[in-house]
Structure formats: structure tokens, C-alpha cells
Amino acid sequence: MSFAFDPANITLPGAHFIGGAYVSGPAAIEIRSPSTGQVLGSIPCGDAALVDHAVQTARAALVESNWGGVAPRDRLRALCAWADLIEAEAQTLAALEAVCSSRPYKQALAGDVITTAEQIRFFAEFADKEGGVLAPVADSSFAYIADGPYGVIGAITPWNFPMSMAAWKLGPALAAGNAVVLKPSEMTPYSTLYLAELSVRAGMPAGLINVVLGDGPVTGTAITGHPGIDKVSFTGSTRAGGAIMENIARTGIKPMTLELGGKSPMVVFADADLDVAADGLEKGIMPNAGQFCVAGSRMIIAREIADELADKLKARFARYRPANTFADDAAFSPIISETQLVRIDRIVQAAAGQGGEMLCGGGRFDHEGSFYQPTLIAGVDSDNPAIREEIFGPVATFQTFESEDEAMSLASHPTYGLCAGLFTRDLSRAMRLTRRLEAGTVWVNRYGRTRDHILPTNGWKASGLGHDLGREAYHANRRKKSVLIDL
């Protein structure tokens, strides 16, 4: 096996990044490679005092740089210079991403790094193009709706796409004139730290981006409950989102954006192009080994095409083989940790115990590291744990339907409403059912986002509050003020 890079030659930052410099602390959390299980290093766990220092640093940076008050075009230029440097440092960033995360190096190099730079440029363009509006009132008065930055945004990002998730938070917040205190996942901190370092090297004011390392119970709780944090933005599990809401309610009301869990359906009608559908179903569950919130983990198939489509999927799933994330030929991701793999397998075995039929997979690969077989489970009903729970692995359920109403009933989930996929060549059906599907995003005859960052993402039900991406994400980082003047 040949390797794209040697992990032994990578310098791994193991400290917080506050005020434009690395701030060390006692080692508290081990970082392991999910590909090998080996310990890569350790990081400190920021406590309430460290978080307070980061918040005060962010506030001071806003004042000293006047970041929220400078000419908007200057913010645009600064952010674009940062994006340029991100692309120039693509190989280093991709290696830092691959060494501890589930992202294969070549996918991170060709996809994640480029997407990160694109998202920052995308939001930078709003800085000098979006503003307040005049309001229609009587001629004797003058009214307008002004908007401006909140101040300091507290952001928490997940481990599955560390770089691009950081850009989801940093891009709109900074373009809108805010500073950020960001906690990356304690399992995948390295690329986010380097992004922050690159921002300063690109000429952005030190202290606008502060990365505090640590876990959720200590560091995350300190961020979301800090009185100097003006808004919270979080991507992660629904359980963690609920804990954040509770902490905010207990420590002081503030706005929040929460992009949470999903259990998204992919519905295929008999008139669909089966090759297009098979492509969509595969792309809905196999990227990053199913470790993404919009994963289409519930396949709902018209009964008359179910056997043929199942055969197509089993053949496709059989092609996936485990490989170290820094291997040249890596195309299938490891599960982020042994703990997560055990959880996945527990749900799969419970599903089988309640009548689930394994069409393929159903266990871990006999391979170094944490790799789980692509798994397809049939014969499940709404009470089966494989239907109820977000598995976050390469595991999908396979249900069949006979009528449109039955398909919509199966597609509805009591907890989640993040995304949905629909495959049909009937335009009228597509238009009709996109209205019925209970999800913040619906894809038709495809599954998954493009790099059209203008399309916002948001969850229904327990899948979240507010929006990431799109114009909506920029405006979510600006607060509005109504002004009425008698002339």
C-alpha cells in the first residue's frame, strides 16, 4: 500500500489558538487515527476561564480592528485573501484533515479544501452587497430597518467534515462583521487550528478567530453559556443540540442556529430511471461511510422494482474496501472511533433481533482500524431501532410501498426532518410530493448538496433551528433594528 503522505512528518498543532497565537495547556484529550487506532497526540481541554479569555480577546479584537465598522469591501478583500491562502496550503490542510478524521486525503484535497475556500469567498461577497432597507411609512416620517453584527459568535463544529463545517460558521459570521470563538470536535481539531492560523497569515486581524480546544460538557458548555457570547451556532447531534438549548435558557437568552440530526428518506417510484436512482441511493449513504447528517439512511422503494434495485445496490456496496485515510487508493472512510463503531453495530444487531433481514453487510470489516461494512437492512417497521435511531454509519434500511400515500407515510419520521430524496420521471408527482415531504431540503432525481452555496440548509422537527449556508446564513449573523424618524 502506498501513502499520499507520511503522518510522522506532519506537525500537529496541540494548543488553543487565541489572539493570533497558540496557547498551550495541560494535555487532557488523546487524538487517535480512526484508520489505525494509534494515538497521534493530545490536546488541552479549555475550561471556563480559558473560554472567558478567548471571548474577551475576541471582543477586544473587534474594538481594535473596527472589523464590524470598516468599509464592507475591506472585509470582502480580507476574507478572499484568506481563501486564497487556504487553497495555496491545500496539501497541508488535507493532510491535517486526513490524519485524524474519516476523510481520505485525496477527497479532502480535491473536495473539502476547495469547498472551504469557496464558502468563505461566497459569504465574503455578501459583505458589500447586503444591507438595511427603507420601510414605507407616512410622508411625515422616515423609516428604515438597519442591520449590524451581533459581536462575538460562539460556534461548535462536528468531527465529520471539520474544515467545511468550520467555514459554515466562520464565513458568514466574519463577513457579517463578527468575531468568533470556535470549538472544533475534540477528535478532529488540527485542520481548524491551521485555518485560524492561516487567517492571521493572510492579514486578517488577530483575535477575530479564536479556536478553543476541549470537549462538549466542559468547553462547549462554557461557550454556549458565556454572557459575552452574543449568538450560538452549532452543528451536531439532536441530543447535544437539546443540551445547548437548555444551557442557553439557563444562563441567558440568546439567538442560536442549530443544525442537528437526520434520518432522511429516499423514495423511489416505479417510473424512476433505476440507474439514476441507484446512483442517488449510493451517494445518499456511502460518502464518508454514512457519517453525515443528511445521509439518506431510509430507502423507501416501490414494491415492483424493489428486488432489481436491491440487487444493484448490493453489487455497488460490495465494491467498497477499507483503506487508511492517508493511502493513495483510499475511497471508503473509517468510522471515526471504536466507540462509534460499537454503537453502530449495536443498533444493527438490535435491528436484526427485531426481524431485520441483512441484504448485505451487518458487521465490521476484518481490517486494521474502525471500518464497518456497507449494510442494507430489509424487513423493518417503524418501531425497529434501525428506523428510529440516527445510526451515522454506512447502514440503510430498505422498505417497500404500493401507493403514494403509503410512501409518504413511511417517509415521515416522528423525530427528524432534515432532508429527503425523491426519484420519479413524473413531474407532476415530483412537484406534488415535494410539498408533502417533511424536510427542510428535498432533492429530486439526485441526492446530496452541490457546491451551490446559495441554497440554505435547515431542519424541520428535531433536526434543527435556523439556517446554514445561503443568504439566510449571512443574515442570521446580523441583527436588525427598526428606526422611525418624524420629519
C-alpha positions as CSV (number, residue, x, y, z in Angstrom):
1,M,0.0,0.0,0.0
2,S,1.4,3.4,-1.0
3,F,0.7,6.5,1.1
4,A,-0.2,10.1,0.0
5,F,1.8,11.4,2.9
6,D,3.7,10.2,6.0
7,P,1.8,11.1,9.2
8,A,5.1,11.0,11.1
9,N,6.2,14.0,9.1
10,I,3.2,16.1,9.9
11,T,3.4,18.8,12.6
12,L,0.2,18.5,14.6
13,P,-0.8,21.7,16.5
14,G,-1.8,20.7,20.0
15,A,-2.8,24.0,21.6
16,H,-5.6,26.6,21.6
17,F,-5.3,29.4,19.1
18,I,-6.3,32.7,20.7
19,G,-5.4,36.2,19.7
20,G,-3.4,35.1,16.8
21,A,-1.1,32.8,18.8
22,Y,-1.0,29.2,20.1
23,V,-1.8,29.0,23.8
24,S,-0.8,25.7,25.4
25,G,-2.4,23.9,28.3
26,P,-2.1,20.6,30.1
27,A,-2.7,17.6,27.8
28,A,-6.1,16.2,28.6
29,I,-7.6,14.5,25.5
30,E,-5.9,11.9,23.2
31,I,-6.3,12.1,19.5
32,R,-6.4,8.8,17.7
33,S,-6.3,7.9,14.0
34,P,-9.6,6.0,13.1
35,S,-7.7,4.3,10.3
36,T,-5.2,2.6,12.7
37,G,-6.3,3.2,16.2
38,Q,-2.9,4.7,17.0
39,V,-2.5,7.7,19.3
40,L,-1.4,10.8,17.3
41,G,-1.1,13.3,20.1
42,S,-3.1,15.1,22.7
43,I,-4.8,18.4,23.2
44,P,-5.8,20.5,26.2
45,C,-9.4,20.9,27.4
46,G,-10.3,24.5,27.7
47,D,-12.2,25.4,30.9
48,A,-14.5,28.3,31.7
49,A,-11.5,30.6,32.5
50,L,-9.9,29.8,29.1
51,V,-13.2,30.4,27.3
52,D,-13.6,33.7,29.1
53,H,-10.1,34.7,27.9
54,A,-11.0,33.8,24.3
55,V,-14.2,35.8,24.5
56,Q,-12.5,38.8,25.9
57,T,-9.8,38.6,23.2
58,A,-12.5,38.4,20.5
59,R,-14.3,41.4,21.9
60,A,-11.0,43.4,22.1
61,A,-10.1,42.4,18.5
62,L,-13.5,43.8,17.3
63,V,-12.8,47.1,19.0
64,E,-9.2,47.5,18.0
65,S,-9.8,46.5,14.3
66,N,-13.2,48.0,14.0
67,W,-14.0,44.9,12.0
68,G,-17.7,45.4,12.0
69,G,-17.4,49.1,11.1
70,V,-14.8,49.1,8.3
71,A,-15.8,49.5,4.7
72,P,-17.5,46.3,3.8
73,R,-15.3,45.9,0.7
74,D,-12.3,45.7,3.1
75,R,-13.9,42.7,4.8
76,L,-14.5,41.1,1.5
77,R,-10.9,41.6,0.4
78,A,-9.5,40.2,3.7
79,L,-11.7,37.1,3.5
80,C,-10.8,36.5,-0.1
81,A,-7.1,36.8,0.7
82,W,-7.6,34.1,3.4
83,A,-9.4,31.9,0.9
84,D,-6.5,32.2,-1.5
85,L,-4.1,31.1,1.2
86,I,-6.3,28.2,2.1
87,E,-6.1,27.0,-1.5
88,A,-2.3,27.6,-1.6
89,E,-1.9,25.4,1.6
90,A,-4.3,22.7,0.3
91,Q,-1.8,19.8,0.7
92,T,-1.1,20.7,4.4
93,L,-4.7,21.2,5.2
94,A,-5.8,17.9,3.5
95,A,-3.1,16.0,5.5
96,L,-4.2,17.6,8.8
97,E,-7.8,16.6,7.9
98,A,-7.0,13.1,6.9
99,V,-4.6,12.2,9.7
100,C,-7.3,12.2,12.4
101,S,-10.6,12.3,10.7
102,S,-12.7,10.0,8.5
103,R,-11.8,12.0,5.4
104,P,-9.5,10.2,2.8
105,Y,-6.6,12.5,1.9
106,K,-7.4,12.7,-1.8
107,Q,-11.1,13.5,-1.2
108,A,-10.1,16.2,1.3
109,L,-7.6,17.7,-1.2
110,A,-9.9,17.7,-4.2
111,G,-13.1,18.4,-2.3
112,D,-13.0,19.6,1.3
113,V,-10.3,22.2,0.9
114,I,-11.7,23.7,-2.3
115,T,-15.2,23.8,-0.8
116,T,-13.9,25.5,2.3
117,A,-12.3,28.3,0.3
118,E,-15.4,28.6,-1.9
119,Q,-17.7,29.0,1.0
120,I,-15.5,31.8,2.5
121,R,-15.5,33.7,-0.8
122,F,-19.2,33.1,-1.2
123,F,-20.0,34.7,2.2
124,A,-17.4,37.4,1.7
125,E,-19.4,38.7,-1.3
126,F,-22.4,39.5,0.9
127,A,-20.3,42.0,2.9
128,D,-20.8,44.8,0.4
129,K,-24.0,43.7,-1.2
130,E,-26.5,43.2,1.6
131,G,-27.7,45.9,4.0
132,G,-30.7,47.5,5.6
133,V,-33.9,48.5,3.8
134,L,-36.2,51.5,3.7
135,A,-39.7,51.0,5.1
136,P,-42.9,52.5,3.6
137,V,-44.4,54.9,6.1
138,A,-46.3,58.3,6.0
139,D,-44.6,61.2,4.2
140,S,-44.2,62.9,7.5
141,S,-41.8,60.2,8.8
142,F,-38.7,58.4,7.6
143,A,-38.3,54.7,8.5
144,Y,-35.6,52.1,7.8
145,I,-34.5,48.7,9.1
146,A,-30.8,48.8,9.9
147,D,-28.8,45.7,10.5
148,G,-25.4,45.1,12.1
149,P,-23.2,42.4,13.6
150,Y,-24.0,40.7,16.8
151,G,-20.5,40.9,18.2
152,V,-19.0,37.6,19.3
153,I,-20.3,34.4,17.8
154,G,-19.8,31.1,19.7
155,A,-19.5,28.2,17.3
156,I,-19.2,24.5,17.8
157,T,-18.4,22.2,14.8
158,P,-18.6,18.4,14.4
159,W,-16.0,15.8,13.5
160,N,-17.3,14.5,10.2
161,F,-16.3,17.4,7.9
162,P,-14.1,19.6,10.1
163,M,-12.9,22.1,7.6
164,S,-16.1,22.8,5.6
165,M,-18.1,22.8,8.8
166,A,-15.8,25.5,10.2
167,A,-16.3,27.5,7.0
168,W,-20.1,27.2,7.5
169,K,-19.6,29.1,10.8
170,L,-16.7,31.3,10.2
171,G,-17.6,32.5,6.7
172,P,-21.0,34.2,7.4
173,A,-20.0,35.3,10.9
174,L,-16.9,37.1,9.7
175,A,-18.4,38.5,6.6
176,A,-21.2,40.0,8.7
177,G,-18.7,41.8,10.9
178,N,-18.4,39.5,13.9
179,A,-15.6,37.8,15.8
180,V,-15.8,34.0,16.5
181,V,-14.9,31.7,19.4
182,L,-15.0,28.3,17.9
183,K,-14.7,24.8,19.4
184,P,-13.9,22.1,16.9
185,S,-14.6,18.4,17.8
186,E,-12.0,17.1,20.2
187,M,-11.5,14.2,17.8
188,T,-10.6,16.4,14.8
189,P,-9.0,19.7,15.8
190,Y,-6.0,20.0,13.6
191,S,-7.3,21.5,10.3
192,T,-9.5,24.0,12.1
193,L,-6.5,25.3,14.1
194,Y,-4.5,25.7,10.9
195,L,-7.4,27.5,9.2
196,A,-7.3,30.0,12.1
197,E,-3.5,30.4,11.8
198,L,-3.8,31.0,8.0
199,S,-6.4,33.8,8.6
200,V,-3.7,35.8,10.5
201,R,-1.0,35.0,8.0
202,A,-3.4,36.3,5.3
203,G,-3.6,39.6,7.1
204,M,-6.9,39.3,9.0
205,P,-6.9,40.9,12.4
206,A,-5.6,38.6,15.1
207,G,-8.3,37.7,17.6
208,L,-11.2,37.6,15.2
209,I,-10.9,33.8,15.1
210,N,-10.2,32.1,18.4
211,V,-10.1,28.3,18.5
212,V,-10.7,26.8,21.9
213,L,-10.0,23.0,22.2
214,G,-11.9,20.8,24.5
215,D,-15.0,18.6,25.0
216,G,-18.7,19.3,25.0
217,P,-19.5,19.0,28.7
218,V,-16.7,21.4,29.8
219,T,-15.7,23.6,26.9
220,G,-18.9,23.6,24.9
221,T,-21.0,24.3,27.9
222,A,-18.7,27.2,28.8
223,I,-19.0,28.7,25.3
224,T,-22.8,28.4,25.0
225,G,-23.4,29.7,28.5
226,H,-20.9,32.6,28.4
227,P,-22.6,36.0,28.8
228,G,-20.2,37.6,26.4
229,I,-21.3,35.2,23.5
230,D,-23.9,37.1,21.6
231,K,-25.1,34.2,19.4
232,V,-24.5,30.4,19.2
233,S,-24.1,28.3,16.1
234,F,-23.9,24.6,16.4
235,T,-23.8,21.6,14.1
236,G,-24.1,18.1,15.7
237,S,-26.5,15.7,17.2
238,T,-30.0,16.4,18.3
239,R,-29.2,15.3,21.8
240,A,-26.3,17.8,22.1
241,G,-28.5,20.5,20.5
242,G,-31.1,20.0,23.2
243,A,-28.4,20.3,25.9
244,I,-27.2,23.6,24.3
245,M,-30.8,25.0,24.3
246,E,-31.2,24.1,27.9
247,N,-27.8,25.7,28.8
248,I,-28.7,28.9,26.9
249,A,-32.1,29.1,28.6
250,R,-30.5,28.6,32.0
251,T,-27.6,31.1,31.6
252,G,-29.2,33.9,29.5
253,I,-31.4,34.1,26.4
254,K,-29.5,34.5,23.1
255,P,-30.2,33.6,19.4
256,M,-29.0,30.3,18.1
257,T,-28.6,28.3,14.9
258,L,-28.8,24.5,15.4
259,E,-28.2,22.1,12.5
260,L,-28.9,18.7,14.1
261,G,-29.5,15.1,13.3
262,G,-31.4,13.4,10.5
263,K,-32.9,10.2,9.4
264,S,-33.7,11.2,5.8
265,P,-35.8,9.1,3.4
266,M,-35.0,8.4,-0.2
267,V,-38.3,7.5,-2.0
268,V,-38.1,5.7,-5.4
269,F,-41.1,5.2,-7.6
270,A,-41.5,2.5,-10.2
271,D,-41.2,5.0,-13.1
272,A,-37.8,6.2,-12.0
273,D,-34.6,5.6,-14.0
274,L,-33.2,2.8,-11.9
275,D,-29.6,3.6,-12.7
276,V,-30.1,7.2,-11.7
277,A,-31.9,6.0,-8.6
278,A,-29.1,3.6,-7.7
279,D,-26.6,6.4,-8.1
280,G,-28.6,8.6,-5.8
281,L,-29.2,5.9,-3.2
282,E,-25.5,5.1,-3.1
283,K,-24.5,8.7,-2.9
284,G,-27.1,9.2,-0.1
285,I,-25.4,6.7,2.3
286,M,-21.9,5.8,1.3
287,P,-19.9,9.1,1.3
288,N,-17.8,9.4,4.5
289,A,-19.1,5.9,5.4
290,G,-22.6,7.4,6.1
291,Q,-21.2,9.8,8.7
292,F,-23.0,12.9,7.6
293,C,-26.2,14.5,8.9
294,V,-28.1,14.5,5.6
295,A,-27.4,10.8,5.0
296,G,-30.3,9.1,3.2
297,S,-30.5,6.2,5.6
298,R,-34.1,5.1,4.9
299,M,-34.6,3.7,1.4
300,I,-38.3,3.5,0.5
301,I,-38.9,1.7,-2.8
302,A,-41.9,0.8,-5.0
303,R,-42.5,-2.9,-4.5
304,E,-42.4,-3.8,-8.2
305,I,-38.8,-2.5,-8.6
306,A,-37.5,-3.4,-5.1
307,D,-35.7,-6.7,-6.0
308,E,-34.0,-5.2,-9.0
309,L,-32.9,-2.1,-7.1
310,A,-31.7,-4.1,-4.2
311,D,-29.5,-6.2,-6.5
312,K,-28.0,-3.1,-8.0
313,L,-27.2,-1.7,-4.5
314,K,-25.7,-4.9,-3.2
315,A,-23.4,-5.0,-6.2
316,R,-22.3,-1.4,-5.7
317,F,-21.9,-1.8,-1.9
318,A,-19.7,-4.9,-2.5
319,R,-17.1,-2.7,-4.2
320,Y,-16.1,-0.8,-1.1
321,R,-13.0,-1.8,0.7
322,P,-11.3,-0.3,3.7
323,A,-8.1,1.7,3.3
324,N,-6.2,4.1,5.5
325,T,-7.2,7.7,5.1
326,F,-3.6,8.6,4.0
327,A,-3.4,5.8,1.5
328,D,-3.2,6.7,-2.2
329,D,-6.2,4.4,-3.0
330,A,-8.4,5.3,-0.1
331,A,-12.1,5.7,-1.2
332,F,-14.0,4.4,1.8
333,S,-13.9,6.1,5.2
334,P,-13.3,4.6,8.6
335,I,-15.8,5.1,11.4
336,I,-14.5,8.0,13.5
337,S,-13.8,5.9,16.6
338,E,-14.1,2.5,18.0
339,T,-16.8,3.7,20.4
340,Q,-18.9,4.9,17.4
341,L,-18.3,1.6,15.6
342,V,-19.6,-0.4,18.6
343,R,-22.6,1.8,18.7
344,I,-23.4,1.3,15.0
345,D,-23.0,-2.5,15.4
346,R,-25.3,-2.5,18.5
347,I,-28.1,-0.8,16.5
348,V,-27.6,-3.2,13.5
349,Q,-27.7,-6.3,15.7
350,A,-30.8,-5.0,17.6
351,A,-32.4,-4.4,14.2
352,A,-31.7,-8.0,13.2
353,G,-33.0,-9.2,16.5
354,Q,-36.3,-7.4,15.8
355,G,-36.8,-9.0,12.4
356,G,-34.4,-7.1,10.2
357,E,-33.0,-9.1,7.2
358,M,-29.4,-8.3,6.3
359,L,-29.4,-8.0,2.5
360,C,-25.7,-7.2,2.7
361,G,-23.1,-6.3,5.4
362,G,-24.0,-6.4,9.0
363,G,-20.7,-6.3,10.7
364,R,-17.2,-4.7,10.9
365,F,-14.5,-5.3,8.4
366,D,-11.7,-7.6,9.4
367,H,-9.2,-4.8,8.9
368,E,-7.0,-2.5,11.0
369,G,-8.8,0.5,12.3
370,S,-12.5,1.2,12.6
371,F,-14.2,0.1,9.4
372,Y,-17.8,-1.1,9.1
373,Q,-19.3,-3.0,6.2
374,P,-21.9,-1.2,3.9
375,T,-25.1,-2.6,5.3
376,L,-28.7,-2.8,3.9
377,I,-31.5,-4.0,6.2
378,A,-34.9,-5.1,4.9
379,G,-38.0,-6.3,6.8
380,V,-38.1,-3.4,9.3
381,D,-41.1,-1.5,10.6
382,S,-41.4,1.9,12.2
383,D,-40.6,0.5,15.7
384,N,-37.3,-1.0,14.6
385,P,-34.2,0.8,16.0
386,A,-32.7,1.0,12.6
387,I,-35.6,3.2,11.6
388,R,-35.9,5.2,14.8
389,E,-32.3,6.0,15.6
390,E,-29.7,8.1,13.7
391,I,-27.0,5.5,13.1
392,F,-24.3,7.7,11.5
393,G,-22.6,4.9,9.6
394,P,-22.8,3.1,6.2
395,V,-26.2,1.5,7.2
396,A,-29.5,2.0,5.4
397,T,-32.9,0.4,5.8
398,F,-34.9,-0.9,2.8
399,Q,-38.7,-0.7,2.9
400,T,-41.3,-1.1,0.1
401,F,-44.6,0.6,-0.7
402,E,-47.5,0.1,-3.0
403,S,-49.2,3.5,-3.1
404,E,-48.2,7.2,-3.0
405,D,-49.8,7.7,0.4
406,E,-48.0,4.7,1.8
407,A,-44.7,6.1,0.6
408,M,-45.4,9.4,2.2
409,S,-46.4,7.7,5.5
410,L,-43.2,5.7,5.5
411,A,-41.1,8.8,4.7
412,S,-42.5,10.8,7.7
413,H,-40.3,10.4,10.8
414,P,-41.6,11.2,14.3
415,T,-38.3,12.9,15.2
416,Y,-36.3,14.1,12.3
417,G,-37.0,16.3,9.2
418,L,-33.6,17.3,7.7
419,C,-33.6,16.1,4.1
420,A,-35.4,13.8,1.7
421,G,-34.8,12.4,-1.8
422,L,-37.4,11.6,-4.4
423,F,-36.9,9.7,-7.6
424,T,-39.5,9.8,-10.4
425,R,-39.9,10.8,-14.0
426,D,-43.4,12.2,-13.3
427,L,-43.0,15.9,-13.0
428,S,-46.5,16.4,-11.5
429,R,-45.8,13.8,-8.8
430,A,-42.4,15.4,-8.0
431,M,-44.0,18.8,-7.6
432,R,-46.9,17.4,-5.5
433,L,-44.7,15.3,-3.2
434,T,-42.0,17.8,-2.5
435,R,-44.7,19.7,-0.7
436,R,-45.7,16.7,1.3
437,L,-42.2,15.6,2.4
438,E,-41.5,16.8,5.9
439,A,-37.9,18.1,5.4
440,G,-36.0,21.3,5.1
441,T,-34.4,20.2,1.9
442,V,-35.7,17.9,-0.8
443,W,-33.7,16.6,-3.8
444,V,-35.4,15.2,-6.8
445,N,-33.6,12.6,-9.1
446,R,-30.4,13.2,-7.1
447,Y,-29.2,13.1,-3.5
448,G,-26.8,15.4,-1.8
449,R,-25.7,19.0,-1.9
450,T,-24.0,20.6,-4.9
451,R,-21.5,23.4,-4.4
452,D,-24.2,26.0,-5.0
453,H,-23.8,27.6,-1.6
454,I,-26.7,29.9,-2.2
455,L,-29.1,27.1,-1.2
456,P,-29.7,27.2,2.6
457,T,-29.9,24.2,4.8
458,N,-32.3,23.9,7.7
459,G,-34.1,21.2,9.6
460,W,-37.7,20.6,10.5
461,K,-38.9,19.0,13.7
462,A,-35.9,18.0,15.9
463,S,-33.4,18.4,13.0
464,G,-32.6,22.0,13.9
465,L,-33.4,25.7,14.1
466,G,-32.3,28.5,11.7
467,H,-30.2,28.2,8.6
468,D,-26.7,27.4,7.5
469,L,-25.5,28.3,4.0
470,G,-27.2,30.7,1.6
471,R,-28.2,34.3,2.1
472,E,-30.1,33.2,5.2
473,A,-26.9,32.3,7.0
474,Y,-25.3,35.7,6.4
475,H,-28.5,37.5,7.7
476,A,-28.5,35.1,10.7
477,N,-25.3,36.7,11.7
478,R,-26.7,40.3,11.6
479,R,-29.3,41.6,14.0
480,K,-31.9,44.1,12.9
481,K,-33.0,47.5,14.3
482,S,-36.2,49.4,13.2
483,V,-35.8,53.2,13.1
484,L,-38.7,55.7,12.7
485,I,-38.0,59.4,12.5
486,D,-40.6,62.1,12.4
487,L,-39.5,64.8,9.9
